[in-house]
């Protein structure tokens, strides 16, 4: 059985923190899939955390092997760089990915069309669950607002469109974010774990 947990939501909603907490709190249950990006590394990032940063020509070489990709650079797209996930799948764990709406569409198409790693699994051997994290601009901490000033309330509202793809949405507010234990209980309820 191939189990995939997609975490989605607007900037500052706690996606990376939740994913890190799941891995730390439940290391034998969850596996973080490595992600690649053609964008520049920010000062608070390290190579491999949150992305393996690659040149566009390297991404082009890898793109057919990646899952949950953002490949096209459209003018109305929120993303100006390319992204993808390395399918370093652990069959005995829930494999986690943080994806945007476009990347979720790509992932679902790859599953349906049996592309990449999915060609090795029948459709009933793949369990995909999508968790959305919602947060309002007013509930973002000041550090997040200062670090990425281009991501204002309007930008955040556009990013929230991804929540429509979710099986379940958690609302984070007043600095309170969803806990890994809540995710584990939800996944047990839906027979993912």
Secondary structure by P-SEA (a helix, b strand, c coil): cbbbbbbbbcccccaaaaaaaaaaaccccbbbbbbbbccccccccccccccccccaaaaaacccccccccccccccccccbbbbbccccccccbbbbbbcaaaaaaaaaaaaaccccccccccccbbbbbbbbbbccccccaaaaaacccccaaaaaaaccccccccbbbbbcccccccaaaaaaaaaaaccc
